[in-house]
Amino acid sequence: TPSSHRVMAHQEGEGPATIPLGKAAKLLLAHERDLVASGSLCNVTHKSSTSIWLECASGSPSPGKTVVYRPMGDTETLFLVGNNALPSTQPYQTIVEGEAGRRYCEKYLTGKKWVDSDPTTVVEFETPVELVEKLFALQHKPEDGCLSMGLGDKAGKGLCFFNESLAKGETLWRIVKVKRKMAKKTEKKHK
Protein backbone atom coordinates (compact mmCIF):
# COMPACT_ATOMS: atom_id res chain seq x y z
CA THR A 1 0.00 0.00 0.00
CA PRO A 2 1.41 3.45 -0.89
CA SER A 3 2.91 5.27 2.09
CA SER A 4 0.56 8.23 1.70
CA HIS A 5 -2.52 6.03 1.81
CA ARG A 6 -3.74 6.82 5.27
CA VAL A 7 -5.62 3.97 6.86
CA MET A 8 -7.56 4.94 9.94
CA ALA A 9 -8.32 1.93 12.10
CA HIS A 10 -11.94 1.33 13.00
CA GLN A 11 -12.35 2.37 16.63
CA GLU A 12 -14.65 0.33 18.85
CA GLY A 13 -17.92 2.17 19.33
CA GLU A 14 -17.37 4.30 16.21
CA GLY A 15 -19.87 3.28 13.57
CA PRO A 16 -21.37 -0.09 12.72
CA ALA A 17 -20.07 -3.43 13.88
CA THR A 18 -18.60 -5.71 11.25
CA ILE A 19 -20.75 -8.55 10.01
CA PRO A 20 -18.73 -11.63 8.98
CA LEU A 21 -18.38 -11.85 5.20
CA GLY A 22 -18.09 -15.61 4.90
CA LYS A 23 -17.95 -16.86 1.30
CA ALA A 24 -18.80 -13.38 -0.01
CA ALA A 25 -15.24 -12.26 0.82
CA LYS A 26 -14.02 -13.90 -2.41
CA LEU A 27 -16.06 -11.31 -4.39
CA LEU A 28 -14.03 -8.42 -2.94
CA LEU A 29 -10.94 -6.99 -4.58
CA ALA A 30 -7.67 -7.73 -2.74
CA HIS A 31 -7.34 -4.23 -1.24
CA GLU A 32 -10.96 -4.38 -0.05
CA ARG A 33 -10.34 -7.70 1.73
CA ASP A 34 -7.24 -6.18 3.34
CA LEU A 35 -9.22 -3.15 4.56
CA VAL A 36 -11.90 -5.38 6.09
CA ALA A 37 -9.27 -7.63 7.69
CA SER A 38 -7.51 -4.61 9.23
CA GLY A 39 -10.79 -3.18 10.55
CA SER A 40 -10.51 -0.09 8.35
CA LEU A 41 -13.79 -0.97 6.62
CA CYS A 42 -16.77 -2.71 8.21
CA ASN A 43 -19.19 -5.01 6.44
CA VAL A 44 -22.63 -3.41 6.81
CA THR A 45 -24.45 -5.59 4.27
CA HIS A 46 -28.06 -6.24 5.22
CA LYS A 47 -29.73 -9.63 4.89
CA SER A 48 -31.00 -10.41 1.36
CA SER A 49 -28.88 -7.64 -0.17
CA THR A 50 -27.75 -8.07 -3.77
CA SER A 51 -24.50 -6.26 -2.99
CA ILE A 52 -21.80 -6.30 -0.33
CA TRP A 53 -21.59 -2.94 1.45
CA LEU A 54 -18.42 -1.88 3.28
CA GLU A 55 -17.95 1.44 5.04
CA CYS A 56 -16.28 3.47 7.75
CA ALA A 57 -16.96 6.81 9.38
CA SER A 58 -15.69 10.01 7.79
CA GLY A 59 -12.38 11.32 9.02
CA SER A 60 -11.75 14.58 10.84
CA PRO A 61 -9.27 16.74 8.95
CA SER A 62 -6.06 17.97 10.55
CA PRO A 63 -5.61 21.75 11.04
CA GLY A 64 -5.18 23.49 7.68
CA LYS A 65 -6.75 20.53 5.88
CA THR A 66 -10.21 19.63 4.62
CA VAL A 67 -11.77 16.45 3.27
CA VAL A 68 -13.06 15.96 -0.25
CA TYR A 69 -14.72 12.87 -1.68
CA ARG A 70 -14.74 11.19 -5.07
CA PRO A 71 -16.88 8.31 -6.40
CA MET A 72 -14.78 5.90 -8.49
CA GLY A 73 -15.16 2.79 -10.57
CA ASP A 74 -12.81 -0.17 -10.16
CA THR A 75 -10.39 0.91 -12.91
CA GLU A 76 -9.81 4.33 -11.35
CA THR A 77 -9.67 2.93 -7.80
CA LEU A 78 -7.11 0.28 -8.76
CA PHE A 79 -5.01 2.98 -10.45
CA LEU A 80 -5.10 5.05 -7.25
CA VAL A 81 -4.24 2.01 -5.10
CA GLY A 82 -1.31 1.08 -7.36
CA ASN A 83 0.04 4.54 -8.20
CA ASN A 84 -1.07 6.94 -5.45
CA ALA A 85 -2.44 9.19 -8.20
CA LEU A 86 -5.68 9.71 -10.09
CA PRO A 87 -5.62 8.73 -13.77
CA SER A 88 -6.40 11.30 -16.46
CA THR A 89 -9.17 9.13 -17.89
CA GLN A 90 -12.26 10.96 -16.61
CA PRO A 91 -13.40 14.12 -18.43
CA TYR A 92 -14.97 15.86 -15.39
CA GLN A 93 -13.48 13.96 -12.42
CA THR A 94 -15.51 15.52 -9.61
CA ILE A 95 -14.41 16.05 -6.04
CA VAL A 96 -16.82 17.42 -3.44
CA GLU A 97 -16.07 18.77 0.01
CA GLY A 98 -17.36 17.74 3.44
CA GLU A 99 -20.20 15.51 4.61
CA ALA A 100 -22.57 16.92 1.97
CA GLY A 101 -19.95 15.89 -0.58
CA ARG A 102 -19.77 12.37 0.81
CA ARG A 103 -23.56 12.03 0.71
CA TYR A 104 -23.51 13.24 -2.89
CA CYS A 105 -20.82 10.69 -3.87
CA GLU A 106 -22.70 7.86 -2.18
CA LYS A 107 -25.69 8.54 -4.46
CA TYR A 108 -23.62 7.03 -7.28
CA LEU A 109 -23.34 3.77 -5.35
CA THR A 110 -27.04 3.65 -4.44
CA GLY A 111 -28.24 4.36 -8.00
CA LYS A 112 -29.71 7.81 -7.27
CA LYS A 113 -27.07 9.33 -9.60
CA TRP A 114 -25.55 7.69 -12.66
CA VAL A 115 -22.29 7.92 -14.60
CA ASP A 116 -20.82 5.51 -17.17
CA SER A 117 -17.73 4.67 -15.07
CA ASP A 118 -19.86 2.36 -12.85
CA PRO A 119 -18.75 3.67 -9.42
CA THR A 120 -18.14 1.06 -6.74
CA THR A 121 -16.07 3.07 -4.27
CA VAL A 122 -16.08 6.40 -2.45
CA VAL A 123 -12.62 7.73 -1.60
CA GLU A 124 -11.93 10.38 1.04
CA PHE A 125 -8.98 12.70 0.47
CA GLU A 126 -7.57 14.82 3.30
CA THR A 127 -6.05 17.74 1.44
CA PRO A 128 -4.73 21.24 2.15
CA VAL A 129 -7.46 23.89 2.30
CA GLU A 130 -5.37 26.10 0.00
CA LEU A 131 -5.39 23.40 -2.70
CA VAL A 132 -9.19 23.08 -2.53
CA GLU A 133 -9.50 26.88 -2.72
CA LYS A 134 -7.27 26.87 -5.83
CA LEU A 135 -9.31 24.07 -7.46
CA PHE A 136 -12.56 25.83 -6.52
CA ALA A 137 -11.33 29.03 -8.22
CA LEU A 138 -10.50 27.07 -11.39
CA GLN A 139 -14.00 25.57 -11.66
CA HIS A 140 -16.98 24.60 -9.55
CA LYS A 141 -20.70 23.99 -9.97
CA PRO A 142 -23.69 23.23 -7.72
CA GLU A 143 -24.55 19.51 -7.33
CA ASP A 144 -27.45 18.34 -5.15
CA GLY A 145 -26.68 20.38 -2.04
CA CYS A 146 -22.91 20.73 -2.48
CA LEU A 147 -20.40 22.32 -4.83
CA SER A 148 -18.32 20.05 -7.01
CA MET A 149 -14.92 20.84 -8.41
CA GLY A 150 -13.88 19.10 -11.61
CA LEU A 151 -10.27 17.99 -11.94
CA GLY A 152 -10.57 16.73 -15.53
CA ASP A 153 -9.92 18.31 -18.93
CA LYS A 154 -13.61 19.17 -19.46
CA ALA A 155 -13.71 21.00 -16.14
CA GLY A 156 -11.11 22.88 -14.08
CA LYS A 157 -8.07 20.99 -15.37
CA GLY A 158 -6.64 20.79 -11.84
CA LEU A 159 -5.69 17.11 -11.88
CA CYS A 160 -1.97 17.93 -12.15
CA PHE A 161 -2.15 20.01 -8.94
CA PHE A 162 -4.11 17.29 -7.12
CA ASN A 163 -1.72 14.52 -8.20
CA GLU A 164 1.28 16.64 -7.26
CA SER A 165 -0.16 17.05 -3.76
CA LEU A 166 -0.68 13.27 -3.57
CA ALA A 167 2.92 12.66 -4.69
CA LYS A 168 4.29 15.06 -2.06
CA GLY A 169 2.22 13.40 0.67
CA GLU A 170 0.31 16.63 1.36
CA THR A 171 -2.93 14.96 0.29
CA LEU A 172 -3.72 11.59 1.88
CA TRP A 173 -6.53 9.23 0.94
CA ARG A 174 -8.55 6.30 2.18
CA ILE A 175 -11.51 4.28 0.96
CA VAL A 176 -14.65 5.01 3.01
CA LYS A 177 -17.39 3.11 1.16
CA VAL A 178 -17.56 0.15 -1.21
CA LYS A 179 -20.45 -1.49 -3.04
CA ARG A 180 -19.53 -4.87 -4.53
CA LYS A 181 -22.29 -6.64 -6.47
CA MET A 182 -22.95 -10.26 -5.63
CA ALA A 183 -23.75 -12.87 -8.25
CA LYS A 184 -27.47 -13.19 -8.80
CA LYS A 185 -29.00 -16.34 -7.44
CA THR A 186 -30.76 -18.42 -10.06
CA GLU A 187 -34.22 -19.59 -9.23
CA LYS A 188 -35.09 -23.25 -9.71
CA LYS A 189 -37.95 -23.69 -12.11
CA HIS A 190 -40.52 -26.35 -11.32
CA LYS A 191 -41.87 -28.47 -14.15
Salt bridges, closest charged atoms under 4 A:
GLU32 OE2 - ARG180 NH2 2.70
GLU55 OE1 - LYS177 NZ 2.70
ASP74 OD2 - ARG180 NH1 2.90
GLU76 OE2 - ARG70 NE 2.90
GLU106 OE2 - ARG102 NE 2.69
GLU124 OE1 - ARG6 NH2 3.47
GLU124 OE1 - ARG174 NE 2.70
GLU126 OE2 - ARG6 NH1 3.77
GLU143 OE2 - LYS141 NZ 3.49
ASP144 OD2 - LYS107 NZ 3.63
ASP144 OD2 - LYS113 NZ 3.64
GLU164 OE2 - LYS168 NZ 3.10
